[in-house]
Each structure stands twice: as C-alpha cells, then as structure tokens.
Amino acid sequence: MEAIAATPPETTPRERQVSEFTALTRTVRDAGLMRRRHGYYWTRFVVLTGTLAGLVAAVVLLGDSWWQLAVAAAMALVLGQVMFLGHDAAHRQIFTSGRWNDWASLVIANLYAGMSYGWWQHKHSRHHAKPNQVDADPDIDNGVLVFHTDGLPAVRTGAKAWFAKRQGWLFFPLLLLEGLNLHISGVKTIFGRGEVKRRPVEMAFVTLRLGGYLALVFWFMPVGLAFAFLGVQLGLFGLYMGAVFAPNHKGMPIVPPDAKIDFLRRQVLMSRNVSGGRMVEEFMGGLNYQIEHHLFPSMARPHLRHVRPIVREFCQSRGIHYTETTMLRSYGIVIEYLNRVGLAARDPFQCPLTLEYRSAR
C-alpha cells in the first residue's frame, strides 16, 4: 500500500513572522556581517584617547584665554564620539566576551565621559526591547516634553499648555541642558539605593572623572571662564547627543501598551534611517542606520552600511514599510511631530498604526 504523505500543518501568522526574521538573519550571517572588527574599534579607541589627551594639554597650555571655549566645543564633539564607542561596547559589538565589553563600557562611559554605564544600559535596553511603546520605552515617557497623549488629561491650560503647543520649536534649545541632565541622572543612580552592577567601580570611575575634570578646569582658568567653559562643553554635548538620537524614533508611530507586534516589524516600523553617506555616518556614530542597528544590535558599526541594502530589499519584498530620510528633513519631522502632539494634548488623537496594532494578535 502506498504511503500517504502527511499534510504539513498550517503555520500561524506568528510562526511565519518568526520564520521571516530567521531567514533574514541567516542571509546576514552568510554574508559575514556578524563578525567582529577588533582593528576598527582599537583604532578608534587609540585615536579618541589621543585626541582627549591633546585637548587636556590645550586646556593647560592656554590657561586664561577665551580660546578655551573653542577647546570646550571640540571637547563636546569628541566626548560625543566617546559615548558612541561606549554604546557599541554596551551592545557587545566590540568583543566576543561579555565581560570584556562590560569593562570597555565602564572605562569609556564612566572614566572617559563621566556618565554611568549601568544607568544608561538599563534605560537603553528597555528602549531596544520595545521602541516607541507606551509604558515600555523610557525614551517616550512624558515629562517636560509630551511625546504622546496616552493618559494625558483631556484639557491642559496655563503655562503647560503654552509650552506644549510650542515644544517642537523649543526641543533643540532644551537639549542644551541635556548634557547636565545625563550626568546628574547617572550620579543619582550609582549613588542611590537601586541595584547597580559593579557599583563601587562605577562610583570610583565617575568620581575620579568628574572630580579630576572640575579640578583641571578651575585650576587653569579663572572662575568666570571656567563656568563658561563648562557651559559650552555641557551644552554642546547635550545638543549633539540629542541631535543624533532624536531623528531615530521621534515622529515614528507610537504604539499602546497592549500592542502585539513581531520583532521584525516592531524594530523596522518604529525606526527611521538617516541618509547622507559617510559624513552623516561619522557624525551620528553609525546610528543613522537605526533600522539595521535595532535588528542586529550586536553588529559591528562598520557593517551596518553593508547590511542596509539587504534589509531594505527584504522589507520591500514583504511589504514592510522602510523609512529613510535626510538629516534636515528628520529634524523637521521631529519639530512638526512634537508641536502636533502638544496641540493634541487638548484634543487627543490616535495614530493609525496605534489603532492597527492595538490588541492585534
């Protein structure tokens, strides 16, 4: 008797979606794009260390000179690049060993930049898990700025209403305070009562970095110039960080807490790439390839530009919207979106994608 072949069971939509990302991952691995790039990262580390040493020497040699403000501006940009390197280490992009990556992040973020790796990692990991999801992504928590109308009062009046309506235009000026905010948030975390892995190391590194930095500035400059130096450096550092991170997700769909979205679509639909070639890539520390970074967070930065066409073609072949725009246009989108959300605080609106994915299975 001829055997009857068993009918393969139908796959569920979720199984098909998992299979899609598995296929994409296999293609990327076969292309060799998940391999480490130790030479690239060691070169960046040595160059950034040398540049920081040169800037410290400039502070010492210039002394009481208003040219110190130019050094402060350069320091802001270099420390931004330092934080991009720390970001890569935190994502396990540099070394195979998790322990090596952790220590690289501690040295780069805490000792070089004076920020808490533990605080940043906890916050950033939650963002990567569920980008632009209300009550899950800390980057869209409402505070000084309103990022979504979910849970807001129907009517806002007074100074808050005035500010909210104009928050898009005020967003970039407010970023001048972000550098100070980042340092304060980290210090509060590592000296607070919450759980912090390697707390003594973080406390020692941050104390040494911030104490030594302040001693350097106030020893070689008059008090007024020293405060001006710190204002320029912290202000431009915050502006730089915000200008890099804001285009990645601001103005993309915000989804509710109960949204059910598979990993591939969650990361692609909530992220935006910024075009512009190598100059933009260097300025943004590779985060202009935000879609690819969210899909493959442990991928070495130099490979992101090579995986982009693979991911874009893959998404287009499956009807998954892939968003990419210029840097200037992305800033316009951010401003327009924040102003629109601020106005909507009086008359809450629902994003179409929010409705599509609410309680979807």
ABEGO torsion letter per residue (X at the ends): XBBBBBBBBBBBAAAAAAAAAAAAAAAAAAAGAABBBAAAAAAAAAAAAAAAAAAAAAAAAAEBBAAAAAAAAAAAAAAAAAAAAAAAAAAGAABABAAAAAAAAAAAAAAAAGBBAAAAAAAAAAAAABBGBBGABAAABBBABBABABGBBABBBEAAAAAAAAAAAAAAAAAAAAAAAAAAAAAAAAABABBBBGAAAAAAAAAAAAAAAAAAAAAABBAAAAAAAAAAAAAAAAAAAAAAAAAAABGBBBBBAABBBBAAAAAAAABBBBBGEAAAAAAAGGAABAAAAAABAABBAAAAAAAAAAAAAAAAAAGBBBBBBBAAAAAAAAAAAAAAAAAAAABBBBBAAAAAABGBX
